[in-house]
């Protein structure tokens, strides 16, 4: 069974990253192992100039993997933008319970939209809308949470995506 994906969408500076950052500890407390995938529409550069991995990549390596005790980082060229399920299926093992995607509003993932008073309204064509998170009252057919109601959003996600029995736990 595939790890479920939920997408958090909203305009730039609406508070998506802050909400996700506050939501993850609540899900972890509830026993979830969470992975996140962030869409960077304008590109990004995470590697540090002068480090060995940067030097390898600059020398022409198509992929550089850095491994230490407890961590792994991958810097790789991709020919096109990957979908979240491609990232999940290629790079995440079955021990994760939920993938939180930041972005990908046009994909068919269940969605939580963040709406700020000054940043506009909820898009009307959102299939799979689970909830709205806002700093103003909104009339919506789905649950509406205040930006500070992190526990409410976590409770909704826990109901929507219940913990699965992990295969490695069943083998004990």
N, CA, C and O of each residue as an XYZ file, in Angstrom:
688
protein
N       0.854     -1.187      0.000
C       0.000      0.000      0.000
C       0.896      1.245      0.000
O       1.849      1.327      0.775
N       0.592      2.196     -0.857
C       1.393      3.411     -0.984
C       1.191      4.338      0.207
O       0.119      4.387      0.811
N       2.240      5.062      0.523
C       2.174      6.061      1.595
C       1.275      7.194      1.100
O       1.492      7.709      0.003
N       0.268      7.594      1.885
C      -0.618      8.668      1.440
C       0.104     10.012      1.366
O       1.063     10.270      2.094
N      -0.390     10.855      0.465
C       0.159     12.182      0.239
C      -0.942     13.196      0.506
O      -2.066     13.034      0.031
N      -0.625     14.244      1.267
C      -1.533     15.385      1.440
C      -0.755     16.637      1.070
O       0.393     16.814      1.479
N      -1.392     17.501      0.292
C      -0.726     18.695     -0.209
C      -1.232     19.933      0.516
O      -2.438     20.127      0.676
N      -0.296     20.766      0.952
C      -0.627     22.054      1.567
C      -0.356     23.125      0.525
O       0.770     23.278      0.050
N      -1.401     23.863      0.177
C      -1.268     24.853     -0.884
C      -1.724     26.221     -0.394
O      -2.446     26.335      0.597
N      -1.299     27.232     -1.092
C      -1.677     28.611     -0.783
C      -0.692     29.531     -1.471
O       0.350     29.097     -1.963
N      -1.028     30.774     -1.499
C      -0.155     31.747     -2.151
C       1.158     31.881     -1.393
O       1.270     31.475     -0.237
N       2.134     32.450     -2.056
C       3.435     32.708     -1.438
C       3.254     33.553     -0.186
O       2.478     34.509     -0.177
N       3.969     33.197      0.859
C       3.914     33.898      2.155
C       2.579     33.763      2.882
O       2.255     34.584      3.741
N       1.806     32.739      2.548
C       0.531     32.536      3.242
C       0.707     31.812      4.573
O      -0.203     31.821      5.402
N       1.862     31.184      4.789
C       2.103     30.486      6.043
C       2.150     28.976      5.910
O       2.049     28.272      6.915
N       2.300     28.458      4.702
C       2.331     27.007      4.493
C       3.465     26.344      5.274
O       3.241     25.383      6.011
N       4.676     26.861      5.109
C       5.835     26.245      5.761
C       5.701     26.307      7.273
O       6.005     25.333      7.963
N       5.252     27.432      7.791
C       5.094     27.579      9.247
C       4.063     26.594      9.780
O       4.281     25.969     10.817
N       2.940     26.451      9.079
C       1.918     25.495      9.516
C       2.465     24.072      9.493
O       2.281     23.321     10.451
N       3.133     23.699      8.407
C       3.704     22.351      8.309
C       4.722     22.116      9.424
O       4.739     21.052     10.042
N       5.557     23.101      9.673
C       6.571     23.006     10.724
C       5.931     22.790     12.094
O       6.477     22.062     12.922
N       4.798     23.406     12.335
C       4.096     23.241     13.614
C       3.281     21.953     13.656
O       3.040     21.406     14.732
N       2.854     21.464     12.487
C       2.027     20.270     12.403
C       2.832     18.987     12.592
O       2.352     18.041     13.217
N       4.036     18.948     12.064
C       4.857     17.725     12.116
C       5.027     17.208     13.548
O       4.816     16.015     13.766
N       5.398     18.036     14.545
C       5.550     17.487     15.897
C       4.264     16.877     16.461
O       4.323     15.916     17.228
N       3.110     17.421     16.091
C       1.833     16.854     16.565
C       1.607     15.467     15.958
O       1.143     14.553     16.640
N       1.934     15.321     14.688
C       1.783     14.014     14.039
C       2.797     13.008     14.586
O       2.468     11.840     14.794
N       4.013     13.461     14.815
C       5.046     12.587     15.381
C       4.624     12.130     16.780
O       4.793     10.963     17.133
N       4.077     13.049     17.569
C       3.578     12.691     18.913
C       2.500     11.619     18.840
O       2.371     10.794     19.745
N       1.723     11.635     17.754
C       0.652     10.651     17.568
C       1.167      9.343     16.977
O       0.380      8.434     16.713
N       2.482      9.238     16.765
C       3.072      8.000     16.283
C       3.378      7.957     14.802
O       3.806      6.920     14.298
N       3.171      9.049     14.093
C       3.410      9.081     12.650
C       4.883      9.310     12.336
O       5.580     10.042     13.038
N       5.332      8.673     11.280
C       6.630      8.981     10.686
C       6.316      9.760      9.418
O       5.691      9.235      8.496
N       6.754     11.024      9.376
C       6.344     11.968      8.344
C       7.517     12.303      7.430
O       8.638     12.506      7.896
N       7.254     12.358      6.134
C       8.209     12.867      5.156
C       7.583     14.106      4.523
O       6.361     14.189      4.402
N       8.403     15.060      4.123
C       7.892     16.232      3.428
C       8.587     16.370      2.082
O       9.748     15.995      1.919
N       7.853     16.913      1.128
C       8.388     17.215     -0.196
C       7.943     18.632     -0.523
O       6.746     18.920     -0.550
N       8.898     19.515     -0.771
C       8.595     20.921     -1.030
C       8.802     21.238     -2.497
O       9.817     20.871     -3.089
N       7.833     21.921     -3.074
C       7.954     22.380     -4.457
C       8.689     23.717     -4.450
O       8.305     24.637     -3.729
N       9.729     23.819     -5.241
C      10.482     25.077     -5.374
C      10.360     25.526     -6.822
O      11.162     25.142     -7.673
N       9.367     26.330     -7.087
C       9.062     26.744     -8.443
C      10.166     27.512     -9.143
O      10.218     27.537    -10.373
N      11.046     28.138     -8.383
C      12.094     28.957     -8.978
C      13.467     28.309     -8.859
O      14.484     28.988     -9.004
N      13.513     27.010     -8.598
C      14.794     26.326     -8.453
C      15.382     26.544     -7.063
O      14.841     27.307     -6.263
N      16.487     25.871     -6.786
C      17.122     25.975     -5.482
C      18.534     25.432     -5.560
O      18.902     24.764     -6.526
N      19.312     25.721     -4.547
C      20.666     25.188     -4.424
C      20.923     24.936     -2.949
O      21.095     25.879     -2.177
N      20.950     23.665     -2.553
C      21.135     23.316     -1.141
C      22.582     23.002     -0.778
O      22.972     23.119      0.384
N      23.359     22.612     -1.744
C      24.722     22.209     -1.454
C      25.567     23.449     -1.127
O      25.265     24.547     -1.595
N      26.608     23.274     -0.337
C      27.448     24.380      0.108
C      28.731     24.456     -0.712
O      29.470     23.480     -0.846
N      28.967     25.639     -1.253
C      30.175     25.849     -2.061
C      31.422     25.457     -1.274
O      31.583     25.825     -0.110
N      32.302     24.702     -1.936
C      33.561     24.296     -1.311
C      33.510     22.939     -0.644
O      34.554     22.313     -0.461
N      32.313     22.456     -0.266
C      32.199     21.130      0.351
C      32.476     20.060     -0.699
O      32.327     20.308     -1.896
N      32.875     18.878     -0.258
C      33.214     17.801     -1.192
C      32.055     17.484     -2.136
O      32.263     17.303     -3.336
N      30.834     17.416     -1.599
C      29.691     17.086     -2.450
C      29.485     18.159     -3.518
O      29.166     17.829     -4.661
N      29.656     19.402     -3.180
C      29.550     20.501     -4.141
C      30.628     20.363     -5.213
O      30.377     20.575     -6.399
N      31.820     20.007     -4.777
C      32.931     19.847     -5.714
C      32.666     18.690     -6.683
O      32.956     18.799     -7.874
N      32.113     17.579     -6.170
C      31.777     16.442     -7.024
C      30.735     16.856     -8.067
O      30.880     16.555     -9.252
N      29.693     17.544     -7.621
C      28.617     17.966     -8.525
C      29.148     18.943     -9.564
O      28.824     18.827    -10.746
N      29.958     19.901     -9.136
C      30.527     20.891    -10.045
C      31.454     20.233    -11.064
O      31.595     20.719    -12.186
N      32.081     19.132    -10.672
C      32.977     18.426    -11.580
C      32.214     17.661    -12.661
O      32.806     17.217    -13.644
N      30.900     17.508    -12.478
C      30.101     16.874    -13.516
C      29.317     15.653    -13.099
O      28.633     15.063    -13.935
N      29.386     15.243    -11.833
C      28.598     14.093    -11.388
C      27.112     14.414    -11.534
O      26.658     15.477    -11.110
N      26.361     13.499    -12.132
C      24.919     13.692    -12.286
C      24.176     13.540    -10.981
O      23.130     14.159    -10.786
N      24.703     12.723    -10.080
C      24.131     12.528     -8.749
C      25.260     12.429     -7.740
O      26.304     11.834     -8.008
N      25.037     13.017     -6.589
C      25.975     12.907     -5.479
C      25.159     12.508     -4.257
O      24.168     13.161     -3.928
N      25.572     11.446     -3.588
C      24.901     10.993     -2.374
C      25.889     11.135     -1.229
O      27.022     10.660     -1.311
N      25.454     11.793     -0.163
C      26.268     11.959      1.041
C      25.603     11.145      2.145
O      24.418     11.323      2.425
N      26.365     10.256      2.769
C      25.821      9.376      3.798
C      26.648      9.505      5.066
O      27.878      9.505      5.028
N      25.957      9.613      6.178
C      26.597      9.571      7.491
C      25.708      8.725      8.394
O      24.637      8.285      7.977
N      26.140      8.502      9.602
C      25.323      7.716     10.527
C      23.997      8.453     10.766
O      23.973      9.533     11.358
N      22.922      7.865     10.306
C      21.597      8.437     10.536
C      21.113      9.440      9.500
O      19.989      9.928      9.618
N      21.916      9.770      8.486
C      21.483     10.757      7.495
C      21.916     10.351      6.097
O      22.905      9.644      5.905
N      21.135     10.826      5.122
C      21.462     10.632      3.721
C      20.972     11.861      2.974
O      19.854     12.322      3.204
N      21.791     12.391      2.089
C      21.388     13.504      1.229
C      21.712     13.133     -0.207
O      22.745     12.523     -0.484
N      20.816     13.507     -1.122
C      21.005     13.222     -2.531
C      20.890     14.524     -3.307
O      19.905     15.250     -3.173
N      21.890     14.814     -4.112
C      21.858     15.933     -5.044
C      21.907     15.304     -6.424
O      22.895     14.662     -6.781
N      20.842     15.483     -7.206
C      20.772     14.790     -8.492
C      20.157     15.678     -9.560
O      19.273     16.491     -9.289
N      20.645     15.504    -10.779
C      20.030     16.150    -11.933
C      18.779     15.347    -12.290
O      18.786     14.117    -12.241
N      17.720     16.045    -12.643
C      16.523     15.378    -13.145
C      16.150     16.040    -14.459
O      16.316     17.248    -14.629
N      15.644     15.238    -15.387
C      15.332     15.772    -16.711
C      14.050     16.592    -16.721
O      13.860     17.450    -17.583
N      13.175     16.324    -15.763
C      11.925     17.076    -15.655
C      11.489     17.068    -14.202
O      11.995     16.295    -13.389
N      10.533     17.950    -13.886
C      10.050     18.011    -12.509
C       9.351     16.709    -12.148
O       8.500     16.231    -12.899
N       9.701     16.140    -11.017
C       9.087     14.902    -10.552
C       7.773     15.208     -9.840
O       7.620     16.255     -9.211
N       6.839     14.285     -9.950
C       5.615     14.374     -9.172
C       5.916     13.841     -7.773
O       6.882     13.105     -7.574
N       5.092     14.213     -6.820
C       5.319     13.787     -5.437
C       5.310     12.267     -5.323
O       6.121     11.696     -4.593
N       4.398     11.606     -6.039
C       4.367     10.136     -5.936
C       5.628      9.511     -6.510
O       6.037      8.442     -6.057
N       6.257     10.148     -7.494
C       7.525      9.637     -8.009
C       8.626      9.768     -6.962
O       9.438      8.859     -6.791
N       8.652     10.896     -6.264
C       9.626     11.080     -5.178
C       9.375     10.039     -4.092
O      10.309      9.391     -3.619
N       8.110      9.882     -3.698
C       7.742      8.897     -2.673
C       8.177      7.499     -3.087
O       8.811      6.785     -2.309
N       7.838      7.108     -4.310
C       8.090      5.735     -4.744
C       9.569      5.444     -4.965
O      10.004      4.306     -4.784
N      10.349      6.447     -5.352
C      11.782      6.240     -5.597
C      12.640      6.359     -4.346
O      13.634      5.647     -4.206
N      12.263      7.260     -3.426
C      13.195      7.634     -2.364
C      12.727      7.355     -0.935
O      13.529      7.464     -0.007
N      11.471      7.003     -0.729
C      10.989      6.762      0.635
C      10.693      5.285      0.842
O      10.123      4.621     -0.024
N      11.089      4.785      2.004
C      10.776      3.391      2.296
C       9.406      3.296      2.968
O       8.799      4.310      3.311
N       8.940      2.092      3.146
C       7.582      1.845      3.642
C       7.389      2.208      5.108
O       6.280      2.072      5.625
N       8.426      2.661      5.786
C       8.276      2.984      7.204
C       7.582      4.328      7.430
O       7.236      4.653      8.566
N       7.374      5.109      6.380
C       6.689      6.399      6.531
C       5.186      6.195      6.516
O       4.668      5.295      5.853
N       4.488      7.058      7.267
C       3.034      6.970      7.367
C       2.319      8.026      6.543
O       1.165      7.841      6.155
N       3.007      9.144      6.273
C       2.357     10.248      5.576
C       3.418     11.099      4.893
O       4.485     11.352      5.453
N       3.111     11.535      3.677
C       3.947     12.494      2.967
C       3.178     13.807      2.925
O       2.056     13.868      2.422
N       3.792     14.853      3.457
C       3.219     16.196      3.379
C       3.942     16.913      2.248
O       5.155     17.119      2.292
N       3.171     17.289      1.237
C       3.722     18.012      0.094
C       3.376     19.487      0.248
O       2.239     19.833      0.568
N       4.346     20.341      0.024
C       4.079     21.777      0.025
C       4.064     22.217     -1.428
O       5.103     22.306     -2.081
N       2.866     22.490     -1.916
C       2.694     22.853     -3.308
C       1.927     21.777     -4.062
O       1.190     20.997     -3.460
N       2.099     21.735     -5.372
C       1.423     20.793     -6.257
C      -0.092     20.965     -6.226
O      -0.830     19.986     -6.116
N      -0.556     22.215     -6.325
C      -1.994     22.485     -6.251
C      -2.783     21.884     -7.402
O      -3.979     21.633     -7.254
N      -2.148     21.645     -8.544
C      -2.862     21.124     -9.708
C      -2.916     19.605     -9.752
O      -3.593     19.036    -10.608
N      -2.219     18.944     -8.848
C      -2.237     17.486     -8.803
C      -3.463     17.019     -8.027
O      -4.111     17.817     -7.350
N      -3.778     15.752     -8.119
C      -4.995     15.226     -7.514
C      -4.878     14.782     -6.069
O      -5.683     13.973     -5.608
N      -3.892     15.293     -5.346
C      -3.725     14.888     -3.952
C      -4.781     15.566     -3.074
O      -5.256     16.652     -3.406
N      -5.151     14.928     -1.949
C      -5.984     15.636     -0.982
C      -5.262     16.915     -0.559
O      -4.038     16.928     -0.428
N      -6.029     17.994     -0.345
C      -5.408     19.301     -0.137
C      -5.923     20.014      1.102
O      -7.089     19.898      1.480
N      -5.012     20.757      1.721
C      -5.339     21.733      2.749
C      -4.877     23.064      2.180
O      -3.703     23.219      1.843
N      -5.786     24.027      2.069
C      -5.419     25.323      1.502
C      -5.307     26.353      2.638
O      -6.155     26.416      3.528
N      -4.256     27.140      2.580
C      -4.033     28.205      3.559
C      -4.422     29.510      2.877
O      -3.920     29.834      1.801
N      -5.321     30.252      3.514
C      -5.822     31.512      2.971
C      -5.607     32.596      4.013
O      -6.072     32.482      5.147
N      -4.902     33.645      3.624
C      -4.704     34.801      4.506
C      -5.587     35.930      4.018
O      -5.831     36.061      2.818
N      -6.060     36.730      4.925
C      -6.989     37.816      4.615
C      -6.520     38.656      3.431
O      -7.305     38.963      2.533
N      -5.257     39.023      3.429
C      -4.752     39.907      2.388
C      -4.355     39.179      1.120
O      -3.971     39.825      0.145
N      -4.434     37.858      1.097
C      -3.886     37.117     -0.043
C      -4.927     36.469     -0.938
O      -4.566     35.664     -1.796
N      -6.174     36.779     -0.779
C      -7.140     36.274     -1.740
C      -8.036     35.176     -1.227
O      -8.019     34.838     -0.043
N      -8.801     34.634     -2.111
C      -9.839     33.666     -1.769
C      -9.426     32.243     -2.123
O      -8.383     32.013     -2.735
N     -10.249     31.318     -1.733
C     -10.021     29.899     -2.026
C     -10.297     29.663     -3.507
O     -11.340     30.082     -4.010
N      -9.395     29.010     -4.204
C      -9.686     28.647     -5.598
C     -10.915     27.739     -5.646
O     -11.067     26.860     -4.797
N     -11.774     27.939     -6.612
C     -13.038     27.196     -6.669
C     -12.906     25.807     -7.269
O     -13.788     24.972     -7.065
N     -11.848     25.535     -7.993
C     -11.751     24.267     -8.714
C     -10.815     23.272     -8.031
O     -10.073     22.559     -8.707
N     -10.841     23.215     -6.718
C      -9.931     22.316     -6.009
C     -10.603     20.983     -5.700
O     -11.396     20.872     -4.765
N     -10.273     19.980     -6.497
C     -10.750     18.639     -6.206
C      -9.967     18.119     -5.002
O      -8.771     18.380     -4.873
N     -10.635     17.394     -4.137
C      -9.954     16.778     -3.008
C      -9.661     17.719     -1.858
O      -8.818     17.407     -1.017
N     -10.330     18.865     -1.794
C     -10.090     19.809     -0.710
C     -10.550     19.211      0.617
O     -11.725     18.884      0.785
N      -9.604     19.069      1.570
C      -9.916     18.506      2.891
C     -10.290     19.578      3.891
O     -11.191     19.389      4.707
N      -9.588     20.721      3.827
C      -9.794     21.756      4.835
C      -9.234     23.080      4.345
O      -8.439     23.141      3.408
N      -9.680     24.140      5.016
C      -9.166     25.482      4.797
C      -8.579     25.941      6.124
O      -9.180     25.742      7.179
N      -7.411     26.553      6.064
C      -6.786     27.142      7.243
C      -6.663     28.631      6.951
O      -6.108     29.024      5.925
N      -7.186     29.466      7.862
C      -7.245     30.892      7.561
C      -7.181     31.731      8.829
O      -7.386     31.244      9.941
N      -6.889     33.018      8.619
C      -6.914     33.967      9.723
C      -8.186     34.807      9.695
O      -8.291     35.813     10.397
N      -9.160     34.382      8.870
C     -10.447     35.084      8.811
C     -11.558     34.058      8.672
O     -11.311     32.945      8.210
N     -12.785     34.412      9.065
C     -13.910     33.487      8.881
C     -14.168     33.266      7.389
O     -14.150     34.209      6.597
N     -14.403     32.026      7.026
C     -14.643     31.667      5.626
C     -15.812     30.700      5.585
O     -15.904     29.781      6.399
N     -16.696     30.915      4.635
C     -17.799     29.996      4.403
C     -17.285     28.910      3.464
O     -16.905     29.198      2.328
N     -17.272     27.669      3.931
C     -16.694     26.591      3.137
C     -17.430     25.288      3.411
O     -17.897     25.060      4.527
N     -17.536     24.425      2.391
C     -18.167     23.120      2.592
C     -17.256     22.127      3.341
O     -17.706     21.051      3.735
N     -15.989     22.489      3.535
C     -15.053     21.634      4.278
C     -14.704     22.334      5.587
O     -14.957     23.529      5.735
N     -14.122     21.596      6.544
C     -13.755     22.223      7.815
C     -12.809     23.416      7.614
O     -11.932     23.398      6.751
N     -13.016     24.449      8.435
C     -12.163     25.638      8.416
C     -11.497     25.739      9.780
O     -12.164     25.699     10.814
N     -10.160     25.873      9.770
C      -9.380     25.976     10.996
C      -8.665     27.311     11.028
O      -8.271     27.840      9.989
N      -8.499     27.852     12.223
C      -7.688     29.058     12.392
C      -6.224     28.673     12.218
O      -5.840     27.531     12.474
N      -5.414     29.625     11.784
C      -3.978     29.375     11.585
C      -3.304     28.786     12.819
O      -2.341     28.030     12.695
N      -3.798     29.123     14.002
C      -3.187     28.630     15.243
C      -3.765     27.299     15.715
O      -3.289     26.748     16.708
N      -4.772     26.772     15.035
C      -5.389     25.510     15.456
C      -4.660     24.318     14.839
O      -5.227     23.561     14.051
N      -3.410     24.174     15.210
C      -2.573     23.100     14.685
C      -3.111     21.740     15.126
O      -3.097     20.787     14.347
N      -3.580     21.646     16.357
C      -4.118     20.373     16.863
C      -5.369     19.978     16.082
O      -5.572     18.795     15.807
N      -6.203     20.939     15.725
C      -7.384     20.643     14.908
C      -7.010     20.083     13.548
O      -7.605     19.107     13.091
N      -6.026     20.695     12.898
C      -5.570     20.214     11.587
C      -4.951     18.822     11.738
O      -5.206     17.938     10.920
N      -4.141     18.627     12.779
C      -3.525     17.311     13.011
C      -4.602     16.254     13.233
O      -4.499     15.149     12.700
N      -5.620     16.572     14.005
C      -6.709     15.627     14.269
C      -7.421     15.246     12.973
O      -7.751     14.078     12.766
N      -7.658     16.220     12.104
C      -8.277     15.938     10.812
C      -7.412     14.985      9.985
O      -7.924     14.033      9.397
N      -6.103     15.242      9.940
C      -5.205     14.383      9.163
C      -5.135     12.977      9.747
O      -5.072     11.998      9.003
N      -5.146     12.872     11.062
C      -5.107     11.558     11.717
C      -6.364     10.759     11.377
O      -6.294      9.550     11.154
N      -7.517     11.438     11.338
C      -8.765     10.760     10.945
C      -8.739     10.369      9.473
O      -9.152      9.268      9.108
N      -8.253     11.273      8.632
C      -8.248     11.047      7.183
C      -7.222      9.988      6.761
O      -7.457      9.214      5.833
N      -6.082      9.971      7.460
C      -4.976      9.067      7.115
C      -4.555      8.279      8.347
O      -3.494      8.543      8.914
N      -5.377      7.306      8.774
C      -5.046      6.563      9.994
C      -3.728      5.809      9.850
O      -3.341      5.403      8.754
N      -3.058      5.633     10.968
C      -1.802      4.880     10.967
C      -2.026      3.496     10.394
O      -3.016      2.830     10.699
N      -1.097      3.077      9.566
C      -1.133      1.738      8.987
C      -0.237      0.841      9.822
O       0.694      1.314     10.473
N      -0.517     -0.439      9.802
C       0.417     -1.381     10.421
C       1.602     -1.512      9.489
O       1.447     -1.906      8.333
N       2.764     -1.190      9.974
C       3.972     -1.273      9.147
C       4.425     -2.720      9.039
O       4.348     -3.486     10.000
N       4.903     -3.080      7.843
C       5.317     -4.461      7.593
C       6.396     -4.925      8.553
O       6.354     -6.057      9.034
N       7.380     -4.047      8.841
C       8.464     -4.489      9.719
C       7.988     -4.707     11.146
O       8.610     -5.469     11.887
N       6.891     -4.052     11.552
C       6.351     -4.282     12.894
C       5.592     -5.606     12.949
O       5.560     -6.267     13.987
N       4.980     -5.988     11.827
C       4.222     -7.230     11.803
C       5.113     -8.467     11.810
O       4.669     -9.559     12.164
N       6.362     -8.291     11.419
C       7.283     -9.428     11.354
C       7.873     -9.796     12.701
O       8.551    -10.818     12.800
N       7.647     -9.016     13.737
C       8.250     -9.240     15.053
C       7.773    -10.521     15.675
O       8.184    -10.860     16.784
